[in-house]
Amino acid sequence: MFQLLNIKNIVTKNEAILKLIKASNQILTDLYKQRFRDFDLYRKNNFFHKQLLDMSCQVYFHI
């Protein structure tokens, strides 16, 4: 009986560890996606800023 209880306890611990791992993976995935989204936004903003700068330089040198 004790052996059976012990095995059940181990399974429960393993399930708990598995849930913790899944939760931490989800958190890391969300953080990575957020970071990537921020970087993508930064990259796009940087690109538009550069385009605006190029256009303003062209206008300036054209005049």
mmCIF file as Biopython writes it, N, C-alpha, C and O atoms, coordinates in Angstrom:
data_model
#
loop_
_atom_site.group_PDB
_atom_site.id
_atom_site.type_symbol
_atom_site.label_atom_id
_atom_site.label_alt_id
_atom_site.label_comp_id
_atom_site.label_asym_id
_atom_site.label_entity_id
_atom_site.label_seq_id
_atom_site.pdbx_PDB_ins_code
_atom_site.Cartn_x
_atom_site.Cartn_y
_atom_site.Cartn_z
_atom_site.occupancy
_atom_site.B_iso_or_equiv
_atom_site.auth_seq_id
_atom_site.auth_asym_id
_atom_site.pdbx_PDB_model_num
ATOM 1   N N  . MET A ? 1  ? 0.830  -1.201 0.000   1.0 0.0 1  A 1 
ATOM 2   C CA . MET A ? 1  ? 0.000  0.000  0.000   1.0 0.0 1  A 1 
ATOM 3   C C  . MET A ? 1  ? 0.869  1.257  0.000   1.0 0.0 1  A 1 
ATOM 4   O O  . MET A ? 1  ? 0.605  2.213  -0.729  1.0 0.0 1  A 1 
ATOM 5   N N  . PHE A ? 2  ? 1.909  1.233  0.834   1.0 0.0 2  A 1 
ATOM 6   C CA . PHE A ? 2  ? 2.800  2.394  0.912   1.0 0.0 2  A 1 
ATOM 7   C C  . PHE A ? 2  ? 3.502  2.625  -0.426  1.0 0.0 2  A 1 
ATOM 8   O O  . PHE A ? 2  ? 3.669  3.758  -0.876  1.0 0.0 2  A 1 
ATOM 9   N N  . GLN A ? 3  ? 3.907  1.518  -1.044  1.0 0.0 3  A 1 
ATOM 10  C CA . GLN A ? 3  ? 4.578  1.601  -2.346  1.0 0.0 3  A 1 
ATOM 11  C C  . GLN A ? 3  ? 3.653  2.248  -3.380  1.0 0.0 3  A 1 
ATOM 12  O O  . GLN A ? 3  ? 4.082  3.118  -4.138  1.0 0.0 3  A 1 
ATOM 13  N N  . LEU A ? 4  ? 2.420  1.838  -3.411  1.0 0.0 4  A 1 
ATOM 14  C CA . LEU A ? 4  ? 1.441  2.379  -4.349  1.0 0.0 4  A 1 
ATOM 15  C C  . LEU A ? 4  ? 1.233  3.876  -4.101  1.0 0.0 4  A 1 
ATOM 16  O O  . LEU A ? 4  ? 1.156  4.669  -5.040  1.0 0.0 4  A 1 
ATOM 17  N N  . LEU A ? 5  ? 1.143  4.245  -2.827  1.0 0.0 5  A 1 
ATOM 18  C CA . LEU A ? 5  ? 0.968  5.643  -2.443  1.0 0.0 5  A 1 
ATOM 19  C C  . LEU A ? 5  ? 2.180  6.464  -2.889  1.0 0.0 5  A 1 
ATOM 20  O O  . LEU A ? 5  ? 2.047  7.586  -3.379  1.0 0.0 5  A 1 
ATOM 21  N N  . ASN A ? 6  ? 3.359  5.874  -2.706  1.0 0.0 6  A 1 
ATOM 22  C CA . ASN A ? 6  ? 4.604  6.539  -3.076  1.0 0.0 6  A 1 
ATOM 23  C C  . ASN A ? 6  ? 4.658  6.786  -4.583  1.0 0.0 6  A 1 
ATOM 24  O O  . ASN A ? 6  ? 5.044  7.867  -5.025  1.0 0.0 6  A 1 
ATOM 25  N N  . ILE A ? 7  ? 4.270  5.782  -5.368  1.0 0.0 7  A 1 
ATOM 26  C CA . ILE A ? 7  ? 4.260  5.924  -6.828  1.0 0.0 7  A 1 
ATOM 27  C C  . ILE A ? 7  ? 3.279  7.016  -7.241  1.0 0.0 7  A 1 
ATOM 28  O O  . ILE A ? 7  ? 3.574  7.830  -8.116  1.0 0.0 7  A 1 
ATOM 29  N N  . LYS A ? 8  ? 2.111  7.026  -6.604  1.0 0.0 8  A 1 
ATOM 30  C CA . LYS A ? 8  ? 1.104  8.041  -6.911  1.0 0.0 8  A 1 
ATOM 31  C C  . LYS A ? 8  ? 1.646  9.436  -6.578  1.0 0.0 8  A 1 
ATOM 32  O O  . LYS A ? 8  ? 1.423  10.394 -7.318  1.0 0.0 8  A 1 
ATOM 33  N N  . ASN A ? 9  ? 2.353  9.530  -5.464  1.0 0.0 9  A 1 
ATOM 34  C CA . ASN A ? 9  ? 2.954  10.787 -5.035  1.0 0.0 9  A 1 
ATOM 35  C C  . ASN A ? 9  ? 3.982  11.274 -6.062  1.0 0.0 9  A 1 
ATOM 36  O O  . ASN A ? 9  ? 4.030  12.460 -6.389  1.0 0.0 9  A 1 
ATOM 37  N N  . ILE A ? 10 ? 4.802  10.349 -6.563  1.0 0.0 10 A 1 
ATOM 38  C CA . ILE A ? 10 ? 5.814  10.690 -7.571  1.0 0.0 10 A 1 
ATOM 39  C C  . ILE A ? 10 ? 5.141  11.188 -8.848  1.0 0.0 10 A 1 
ATOM 40  O O  . ILE A ? 10 ? 5.576  12.177 -9.438  1.0 0.0 10 A 1 
ATOM 41  N N  . VAL A ? 11 ? 4.088  10.507 -9.269  1.0 0.0 11 A 1 
ATOM 42  C CA . VAL A ? 11 ? 3.351  10.905 -10.474 1.0 0.0 11 A 1 
ATOM 43  C C  . VAL A ? 11 ? 2.777  12.308 -10.290 1.0 0.0 11 A 1 
ATOM 44  O O  . VAL A ? 11 ? 2.844  13.141 -11.194 1.0 0.0 11 A 1 
ATOM 45  N N  . THR A ? 12 ? 2.212  12.557 -9.106  1.0 0.0 12 A 1 
ATOM 46  C CA . THR A ? 12 ? 1.642  13.875 -8.818  1.0 0.0 12 A 1 
ATOM 47  C C  . THR A ? 12 ? 2.727  14.945 -8.861  1.0 0.0 12 A 1 
ATOM 48  O O  . THR A ? 12 ? 2.513  16.031 -9.401  1.0 0.0 12 A 1 
ATOM 49  N N  . LYS A ? 13 ? 3.902  14.635 -8.287  1.0 0.0 13 A 1 
ATOM 50  C CA . LYS A ? 13 ? 5.020  15.587 -8.316  1.0 0.0 13 A 1 
ATOM 51  C C  . LYS A ? 13 ? 5.461  15.845 -9.754  1.0 0.0 13 A 1 
ATOM 52  O O  . LYS A ? 13 ? 5.710  16.985 -10.145 1.0 0.0 13 A 1 
ATOM 53  N N  . ASN A ? 14 ? 5.554  14.770 -10.534 1.0 0.0 14 A 1 
ATOM 54  C CA . ASN A ? 14 ? 5.957  14.923 -11.932 1.0 0.0 14 A 1 
ATOM 55  C C  . ASN A ? 14 ? 4.961  15.768 -12.709 1.0 0.0 14 A 1 
ATOM 56  O O  . ASN A ? 14 ? 5.349  16.594 -13.535 1.0 0.0 14 A 1 
ATOM 57  N N  . GLU A ? 15 ? 3.670  15.556 -12.441 1.0 0.0 15 A 1 
ATOM 58  C CA . GLU A ? 15 ? 2.639  16.357 -13.110 1.0 0.0 15 A 1 
ATOM 59  C C  . GLU A ? 15 ? 2.773  17.826 -12.725 1.0 0.0 15 A 1 
ATOM 60  O O  . GLU A ? 15 ? 2.627  18.718 -13.560 1.0 0.0 15 A 1 
ATOM 61  N N  . ALA A ? 16 ? 3.052  18.059 -11.442 1.0 0.0 16 A 1 
ATOM 62  C CA . ALA A ? 16 ? 3.218  19.435 -10.966 1.0 0.0 16 A 1 
ATOM 63  C C  . ALA A ? 16 ? 4.428  20.087 -11.634 1.0 0.0 16 A 1 
ATOM 64  O O  . ALA A ? 16 ? 4.369  21.242 -12.056 1.0 0.0 16 A 1 
ATOM 65  N N  . ILE A ? 17 ? 5.522  19.334 -11.725 1.0 0.0 17 A 1 
ATOM 66  C CA . ILE A ? 17 ? 6.731  19.847 -12.380 1.0 0.0 17 A 1 
ATOM 67  C C  . ILE A ? 17 ? 6.451  20.127 -13.850 1.0 0.0 17 A 1 
ATOM 68  O O  . ILE A ? 17 ? 6.879  21.148 -14.388 1.0 0.0 17 A 1 
ATOM 69  N N  . LEU A ? 18 ? 5.732  19.218 -14.492 1.0 0.0 18 A 1 
ATOM 70  C CA . LEU A ? 18 ? 5.375  19.396 -15.902 1.0 0.0 18 A 1 
ATOM 71  C C  . LEU A ? 18 ? 4.532  20.655 -16.099 1.0 0.0 18 A 1 
ATOM 72  O O  . LEU A ? 18 ? 4.743  21.411 -17.047 1.0 0.0 18 A 1 
ATOM 73  N N  . LYS A ? 19 ? 3.572  20.872 -15.192 1.0 0.0 19 A 1 
ATOM 74  C CA . LYS A ? 19 ? 2.734  22.077 -15.274 1.0 0.0 19 A 1 
ATOM 75  C C  . LYS A ? 19 ? 3.574  23.336 -15.091 1.0 0.0 19 A 1 
ATOM 76  O O  . LYS A ? 19 ? 3.368  24.336 -15.778 1.0 0.0 19 A 1 
ATOM 77  N N  . LEU A ? 20 ? 4.526  23.275 -14.155 1.0 0.0 20 A 1 
ATOM 78  C CA . LEU A ? 20 ? 5.426  24.418 -13.936 1.0 0.0 20 A 1 
ATOM 79  C C  . LEU A ? 20 ? 6.258  24.709 -15.176 1.0 0.0 20 A 1 
ATOM 80  O O  . LEU A ? 20 ? 6.422  25.863 -15.571 1.0 0.0 20 A 1 
ATOM 81  N N  . ILE A ? 21 ? 6.783  23.645 -15.785 1.0 0.0 21 A 1 
ATOM 82  C CA . ILE A ? 21 ? 7.593  23.807 -16.999 1.0 0.0 21 A 1 
ATOM 83  C C  . ILE A ? 21 ? 6.750  24.409 -18.119 1.0 0.0 21 A 1 
ATOM 84  O O  . ILE A ? 21 ? 7.195  25.324 -18.812 1.0 0.0 21 A 1 
ATOM 85  N N  . LYS A ? 22 ? 5.531  23.895 -18.294 1.0 0.0 22 A 1 
ATOM 86  C CA . LYS A ? 22 ? 4.643  24.421 -19.338 1.0 0.0 22 A 1 
ATOM 87  C C  . LYS A ? 22 ? 4.322  25.890 -19.094 1.0 0.0 22 A 1 
ATOM 88  O O  . LYS A ? 22 ? 4.320  26.697 -20.023 1.0 0.0 22 A 1 
ATOM 89  N N  . ALA A ? 23 ? 4.050  26.231 -17.831 1.0 0.0 23 A 1 
ATOM 90  C CA . ALA A ? 23 ? 3.723  27.621 -17.491 1.0 0.0 23 A 1 
ATOM 91  C C  . ALA A ? 23 ? 4.915  28.534 -17.757 1.0 0.0 23 A 1 
ATOM 92  O O  . ALA A ? 23 ? 4.756  29.622 -18.311 1.0 0.0 23 A 1 
ATOM 93  N N  . SER A ? 24 ? 6.113  28.091 -17.359 1.0 0.0 24 A 1 
ATOM 94  C CA . SER A ? 24 ? 7.292  28.931 -17.579 1.0 0.0 24 A 1 
ATOM 95  C C  . SER A ? 24 ? 7.597  29.059 -19.067 1.0 0.0 24 A 1 
ATOM 96  O O  . SER A ? 24 ? 8.022  30.120 -19.523 1.0 0.0 24 A 1 
ATOM 97  N N  . ASN A ? 25 ? 7.383  27.991 -19.824 1.0 0.0 25 A 1 
ATOM 98  C CA . ASN A ? 25 ? 7.559  28.066 -21.278 1.0 0.0 25 A 1 
ATOM 99  C C  . ASN A ? 25 ? 6.593  29.063 -21.889 1.0 0.0 25 A 1 
ATOM 100 O O  . ASN A ? 25 ? 6.961  29.824 -22.784 1.0 0.0 25 A 1 
ATOM 101 N N  . GLN A ? 26 ? 5.349  29.061 -21.405 1.0 0.0 26 A 1 
ATOM 102 C CA . GLN A ? 26 ? 4.339  29.988 -21.913 1.0 0.0 26 A 1 
ATOM 103 C C  . GLN A ? 26 ? 4.740  31.430 -21.614 1.0 0.0 26 A 1 
ATOM 104 O O  . GLN A ? 26 ? 4.608  32.311 -22.464 1.0 0.0 26 A 1 
ATOM 105 N N  . ILE A ? 27 ? 5.231  31.660 -20.394 1.0 0.0 27 A 1 
ATOM 106 C CA . ILE A ? 27 ? 5.671  33.007 -20.007 1.0 0.0 27 A 1 
ATOM 107 C C  . ILE A ? 27 ? 6.826  33.453 -20.896 1.0 0.0 27 A 1 
ATOM 108 O O  . ILE A ? 27 ? 6.836  34.581 -21.388 1.0 0.0 27 A 1 
ATOM 109 N N  . LEU A ? 28 ? 7.799  32.567 -21.102 1.0 0.0 28 A 1 
ATOM 110 C CA . LEU A ? 28 ? 8.947  32.901 -21.951 1.0 0.0 28 A 1 
ATOM 111 C C  . LEU A ? 28 ? 8.505  33.172 -23.387 1.0 0.0 28 A 1 
ATOM 112 O O  . LEU A ? 28 ? 9.005  34.094 -24.031 1.0 0.0 28 A 1 
ATOM 113 N N  . THR A ? 29 ? 7.570  32.371 -23.882 1.0 0.0 29 A 1 
ATOM 114 C CA . THR A ? 29 ? 7.058  32.567 -25.240 1.0 0.0 29 A 1 
ATOM 115 C C  . THR A ? 29 ? 6.375  33.921 -25.365 1.0 0.0 29 A 1 
ATOM 116 O O  . THR A ? 29 ? 6.590  34.647 -26.336 1.0 0.0 29 A 1 
ATOM 117 N N  . ASP A ? 30 ? 5.543  34.258 -24.369 1.0 0.0 30 A 1 
ATOM 118 C CA . ASP A ? 30 ? 4.853  35.552 -24.391 1.0 0.0 30 A 1 
ATOM 119 C C  . ASP A ? 30 ? 5.844  36.707 -24.343 1.0 0.0 30 A 1 
ATOM 120 O O  . ASP A ? 30 ? 5.701  37.693 -25.066 1.0 0.0 30 A 1 
ATOM 121 N N  . LEU A ? 31 ? 6.858  36.572 -23.475 1.0 0.0 31 A 1 
ATOM 122 C CA . LEU A ? 31 ? 7.880  37.621 -23.376 1.0 0.0 31 A 1 
ATOM 123 C C  . LEU A ? 31 ? 8.624  37.772 -24.696 1.0 0.0 31 A 1 
ATOM 124 O O  . LEU A ? 31 ? 8.873  38.888 -25.154 1.0 0.0 31 A 1 
ATOM 125 N N  . TYR A ? 32 ? 8.978  36.636 -25.306 1.0 0.0 32 A 1 
ATOM 126 C CA . TYR A ? 32 ? 9.703  36.664 -26.572 1.0 0.0 32 A 1 
ATOM 127 C C  . TYR A ? 32 ? 8.862  37.334 -27.661 1.0 0.0 32 A 1 
ATOM 128 O O  . TYR A ? 32 ? 9.367  38.142 -28.440 1.0 0.0 32 A 1 
ATOM 129 N N  . LYS A ? 33 ? 7.558  36.981 -27.703 1.0 0.0 33 A 1 
ATOM 130 C CA . LYS A ? 33 ? 6.671  37.584 -28.702 1.0 0.0 33 A 1 
ATOM 131 C C  . LYS A ? 33 ? 6.561  39.087 -28.492 1.0 0.0 33 A 1 
ATOM 132 O O  . LYS A ? 33 ? 6.586  39.863 -29.448 1.0 0.0 33 A 1 
ATOM 133 N N  . GLN A ? 34 ? 6.437  39.494 -27.223 1.0 0.0 34 A 1 
ATOM 134 C CA . GLN A ? 34 ? 6.332  40.925 -26.906 1.0 0.0 34 A 1 
ATOM 135 C C  . GLN A ? 34 ? 7.611  41.646 -27.317 1.0 0.0 34 A 1 
ATOM 136 O O  . GLN A ? 34 ? 7.565  42.724 -27.910 1.0 0.0 34 A 1 
ATOM 137 N N  . ARG A ? 35 ? 8.755  41.041 -26.994 1.0 0.0 35 A 1 
ATOM 138 C CA . ARG A ? 35 ? 10.050 41.625 -27.347 1.0 0.0 35 A 1 
ATOM 139 C C  . ARG A ? 35 ? 10.156 41.758 -28.862 1.0 0.0 35 A 1 
ATOM 140 O O  . ARG A ? 35 ? 10.588 42.790 -29.377 1.0 0.0 35 A 1 
ATOM 141 N N  . PHE A ? 36 ? 9.756  40.702 -29.571 1.0 0.0 36 A 1 
ATOM 142 C CA . PHE A ? 36 ? 9.832  40.700 -31.031 1.0 0.0 36 A 1 
ATOM 143 C C  . PHE A ? 36 ? 8.906  41.765 -31.608 1.0 0.0 36 A 1 
ATOM 144 O O  . PHE A ? 36 ? 9.263  42.459 -32.559 1.0 0.0 36 A 1 
ATOM 145 N N  . ARG A ? 37 ? 7.693  41.890 -31.015 1.0 0.0 37 A 1 
ATOM 146 C CA . ARG A ? 37 ? 6.732  42.892 -31.466 1.0 0.0 37 A 1 
ATOM 147 C C  . ARG A ? 37 ? 7.316  44.292 -31.278 1.0 0.0 37 A 1 
ATOM 148 O O  . ARG A ? 37 ? 7.219  45.142 -32.163 1.0 0.0 37 A 1 
ATOM 149 N N  . ASP A ? 38 ? 7.928  44.520 -30.105 1.0 0.0 38 A 1 
ATOM 150 C CA . ASP A ? 38 ? 8.555  45.815 -29.832 1.0 0.0 38 A 1 
ATOM 151 C C  . ASP A ? 38 ? 9.675  46.087 -30.827 1.0 0.0 38 A 1 
ATOM 152 O O  . ASP A ? 38 ? 9.795  47.193 -31.354 1.0 0.0 38 A 1 
ATOM 153 N N  . PHE A ? 39 ? 10.501 45.058 -31.080 1.0 0.0 39 A 1 
ATOM 154 C CA . PHE A ? 39 ? 11.618 45.226 -32.008 1.0 0.0 39 A 1 
ATOM 155 C C  . PHE A ? 39 ? 11.107 45.507 -33.417 1.0 0.0 39 A 1 
ATOM 156 O O  . PHE A ? 39 ? 11.657 46.345 -34.132 1.0 0.0 39 A 1 
ATOM 157 N N  . ASP A ? 40 ? 10.043 44.794 -33.810 1.0 0.0 40 A 1 
ATOM 158 C CA . ASP A ? 40 ? 9.459  44.985 -35.133 1.0 0.0 40 A 1 
ATOM 159 C C  . ASP A ? 40 ? 8.921  46.404 -35.276 1.0 0.0 40 A 1 
ATOM 160 O O  . ASP A ? 40 ? 9.121  47.051 -36.303 1.0 0.0 40 A 1 
ATOM 161 N N  . LEU A ? 41 ? 8.239  46.879 -34.241 1.0 0.0 41 A 1 
ATOM 162 C CA . LEU A ? 41 ? 7.736  48.255 -34.233 1.0 0.0 41 A 1 
ATOM 163 C C  . LEU A ? 41 ? 8.891  49.243 -34.344 1.0 0.0 41 A 1 
ATOM 164 O O  . LEU A ? 41 ? 8.836  50.197 -35.119 1.0 0.0 41 A 1 
ATOM 165 N N  . TYR A ? 42 ? 9.945  48.997 -33.549 1.0 0.0 42 A 1 
ATOM 166 C CA . TYR A ? 42 ? 11.122 49.869 -33.568 1.0 0.0 42 A 1 
ATOM 167 C C  . TYR A ? 42 ? 11.748 49.887 -34.958 1.0 0.0 42 A 1 
ATOM 168 O O  . TYR A ? 42 ? 12.121 50.940 -35.474 1.0 0.0 42 A 1 
ATOM 169 N N  . ARG A ? 43 ? 11.854 48.704 -35.549 1.0 0.0 43 A 1 
ATOM 170 C CA . ARG A ? 43 ? 12.459 48.585 -36.878 1.0 0.0 43 A 1 
ATOM 171 C C  . ARG A ? 43 ? 11.629 49.353 -37.906 1.0 0.0 43 A 1 
ATOM 172 O O  . ARG A ? 43 ? 12.176 50.078 -38.736 1.0 0.0 43 A 1 
ATOM 173 N N  . LYS A ? 44 ? 10.303 49.191 -37.845 1.0 0.0 44 A 1 
ATOM 174 C CA . LYS A ? 44 ? 9.427  49.896 -38.784 1.0 0.0 44 A 1 
ATOM 175 C C  . LYS A ? 44 ? 9.510  51.401 -38.580 1.0 0.0 44 A 1 
ATOM 176 O O  . LYS A ? 44 ? 9.606  52.162 -39.544 1.0 0.0 44 A 1 
ATOM 177 N N  . ASN A ? 45 ? 9.471  51.829 -37.317 1.0 0.0 45 A 1 
ATOM 178 C CA . ASN A ? 45 ? 9.566  53.260 -37.026 1.0 0.0 45 A 1 
ATOM 179 C C  . ASN A ? 45 ? 10.896 53.823 -37.499 1.0 0.0 45 A 1 
ATOM 180 O O  . ASN A ? 45 ? 10.958 54.926 -38.041 1.0 0.0 45 A 1 
ATOM 181 N N  . ASN A ? 46 ? 11.950 53.060 -37.292 1.0 0.0 46 A 1 
ATOM 182 C CA . ASN A ? 46 ? 13.280 53.480 -37.719 1.0 0.0 46 A 1 
ATOM 183 C C  . ASN A ? 46 ? 13.325 53.622 -39.238 1.0 0.0 46 A 1 
ATOM 184 O O  . ASN A ? 46 ? 13.902 54.571 -39.768 1.0 0.0 46 A 1 
ATOM 185 N N  . PHE A ? 47 ? 12.707 52.664 -39.929 1.0 0.0 47 A 1 
ATOM 186 C CA . PHE A ? 47 ? 12.670 52.678 -41.390 1.0 0.0 47 A 1 
ATOM 187 C C  . PHE A ? 47 ? 11.924 53.915 -41.885 1.0 0.0 47 A 1 
ATOM 188 O O  . PHE A ? 47 ? 12.393 54.611 -42.785 1.0 0.0 47 A 1 
ATOM 189 N N  . PHE A ? 48 ? 10.750 54.186 -41.287 1.0 0.0 48 A 1 
ATOM 190 C CA . PHE A ? 48 ? 9.966  55.356 -41.699 1.0 0.0 48 A 1 
ATOM 191 C C  . PHE A ? 48 ? 10.708 56.644 -41.358 1.0 0.0 48 A 1 
ATOM 192 O O  . PHE A ? 48 ? 10.666 57.611 -42.119 1.0 0.0 48 A 1 
ATOM 193 N N  . HIS A ? 49 ? 11.379 56.652 -40.224 1.0 0.0 49 A 1 
ATOM 194 C CA . HIS A ? 49 ? 12.148 57.835 -39.831 1.0 0.0 49 A 1 
ATOM 195 C C  . HIS A ? 49 ? 13.253 58.099 -40.850 1.0 0.0 49 A 1 
ATOM 196 O O  . HIS A ? 49 ? 13.490 59.238 -41.251 1.0 0.0 49 A 1 
ATOM 197 N N  . LYS A ? 50 ? 13.928 57.016 -41.263 1.0 0.0 50 A 1 
ATOM 198 C CA . LYS A ? 50 ? 14.998 57.146 -42.258 1.0 0.0 50 A 1 
ATOM 199 C C  . LYS A ? 50 ? 14.427 57.638 -43.583 1.0 0.0 50 A 1 
ATOM 200 O O  . LYS A ? 50 ? 15.025 58.491 -44.239 1.0 0.0 50 A 1 
ATOM 201 N N  . GLN A ? 51 ? 13.276 57.107 -43.979 1.0 0.0 51 A 1 
ATOM 202 C CA . GLN A ? 51 ? 12.639 57.552 -45.223 1.0 0.0 51 A 1 
ATOM 203 C C  . GLN A ? 51 ? 12.289 59.033 -45.150 1.0 0.0 51 A 1 
ATOM 204 O O  . GLN A ? 51 ? 12.522 59.783 -46.098 1.0 0.0 51 A 1 
ATOM 205 N N  . LEU A ? 52 ? 11.732 59.442 -44.026 1.0 0.0 52 A 1 
ATOM 206 C CA . LEU A ? 52 ? 11.389 60.857 -43.841 1.0 0.0 52 A 1 
ATOM 207 C C  . LEU A ? 52 ? 12.634 61.727 -43.915 1.0 0.0 52 A 1 
ATOM 208 O O  . LEU A ? 52 ? 12.624 62.789 -44.537 1.0 0.0 52 A 1 
ATOM 209 N N  . LEU A ? 53 ? 13.694 61.275 -43.283 1.0 0.0 53 A 1 
ATOM 210 C CA . LEU A ? 53 ? 14.956 62.011 -43.298 1.0 0.0 53 A 1 
ATOM 211 C C  . LEU A ? 53 ? 15.482 62.120 -44.724 1.0 0.0 53 A 1 
ATOM 212 O O  . LEU A ? 53 ? 15.912 63.192 -45.148 1.0 0.0 53 A 1 
ATOM 213 N N  . ASP A ? 54 ? 15.448 61.010 -45.468 1.0 0.0 54 A 1 
ATOM 214 C CA . ASP A ? 54 ? 15.894 61.016 -46.868 1.0 0.0 54 A 1 
ATOM 215 C C  . ASP A ? 54 ? 15.055 61.976 -47.695 1.0 0.0 54 A 1 
ATOM 216 O O  . ASP A ? 54 ? 15.585 62.741 -48.500 1.0 0.0 54 A 1 
ATOM 217 N N  . MET A ? 55 ? 13.737 61.933 -47.492 1.0 0.0 55 A 1 
ATOM 218 C CA . MET A ? 55 ? 12.845 62.807 -48.254 1.0 0.0 55 A 1 
ATOM 219 C C  . MET A ? 55 ? 13.113 64.267 -47.916 1.0 0.0 55 A 1 
ATOM 220 O O  . MET A ? 55 ? 13.141 65.117 -48.806 1.0 0.0 55 A 1 
ATOM 221 N N  . SER A ? 56 ? 13.308 64.560 -46.643 1.0 0.0 56 A 1 
ATOM 222 C CA . SER A ? 56 ? 13.552 65.948 -46.255 1.0 0.0 56 A 1 
ATOM 223 C C  . SER A ? 56 ? 14.897 66.426 -46.792 1.0 0.0 56 A 1 
ATOM 224 O O  . SER A ? 56 ? 15.038 67.591 -47.164 1.0 0.0 56 A 1 
ATOM 225 N N  . CYS A ? 57 ? 15.889 65.529 -46.835 1.0 0.0 57 A 1 
ATOM 226 C CA . CYS A ? 57 ? 17.187 65.898 -47.412 1.0 0.0 57 A 1 
ATOM 227 C C  . CYS A ? 57 ? 17.038 66.172 -48.904 1.0 0.0 57 A 1 
ATOM 228 O O  . CYS A ? 57 ? 17.617 67.125 -49.425 1.0 0.0 57 A 1 
ATOM 229 N N  . GLN A ? 58 ? 16.260 65.336 -49.591 1.0 0.0 58 A 1 
ATOM 230 C CA . GLN A ? 58 ? 16.052 65.543 -51.028 1.0 0.0 58 A 1 
ATOM 231 C C  . GLN A ? 58 ? 15.368 66.877 -51.276 1.0 0.0 58 A 1 
ATOM 232 O O  . GLN A ? 58 ? 15.749 67.627 -52.175 1.0 0.0 58 A 1 
ATOM 233 N N  . VAL A ? 59 ? 14.363 67.162 -50.478 1.0 0.0 59 A 1 
ATOM 234 C CA . VAL A ? 59 ? 13.652 68.437 -50.624 1.0 0.0 59 A 1 
ATOM 235 C C  . VAL A ? 59 ? 14.613 69.585 -50.343 1.0 0.0 59 A 1 
ATOM 236 O O  . VAL A ? 59 ? 14.632 70.577 -51.072 1.0 0.0 59 A 1 
ATOM 237 N N  . TYR A ? 60 ? 15.398 69.451 -49.302 1.0 0.0 60 A 1 
ATOM 238 C CA . TYR A ? 60 ? 16.339 70.510 -48.917 1.0 0.0 60 A 1 
ATOM 239 C C  . TYR A ? 60 ? 17.361 70.754 -50.025 1.0 0.0 60 A 1 
ATOM 240 O O  . TYR A ? 60 ? 17.625 71.898 -50.393 1.0 0.0 60 A 1 
ATOM 241 N N  . PHE A ? 61 ? 17.932 69.674 -50.552 1.0 0.0 61 A 1 
ATOM 242 C CA . PHE A ? 61 ? 18.958 69.836 -51.588 1.0 0.0 61 A 1 
ATOM 243 C C  . PHE A ? 61 ? 18.347 70.216 -52.928 1.0 0.0 61 A 1 
ATOM 244 O O  . PHE A ? 61 ? 19.019 70.801 -53.778 1.0 0.0 61 A 1 
ATOM 245 N N  . HIS A ? 62 ? 17.085 69.887 -53.117 1.0 0.0 62 A 1 
ATOM 246 C CA . HIS A ? 62 ? 16.403 70.251 -54.359 1.0 0.0 62 A 1 
ATOM 247 C C  . HIS A ? 62 ? 16.215 71.763 -54.400 1.0 0.0 62 A 1 
ATOM 248 O O  . HIS A ? 62 ? 16.360 72.382 -55.453 1.0 0.0 62 A 1 
ATOM 249 N N  . ILE A ? 63 ? 15.895 72.349 -53.264 1.0 0.0 63 A 1 
ATOM 250 C CA . ILE A ? 63 ? 15.680 73.794 -53.183 1.0 0.0 63 A 1 
ATOM 251 C C  . ILE A ? 63 ? 17.041 74.454 -53.247 1.0 0.0 63 A 1 
ATOM 252 O O  . ILE A ? 63 ? 17.136 75.681 -53.198 1.0 0.0 63 A 1 
#
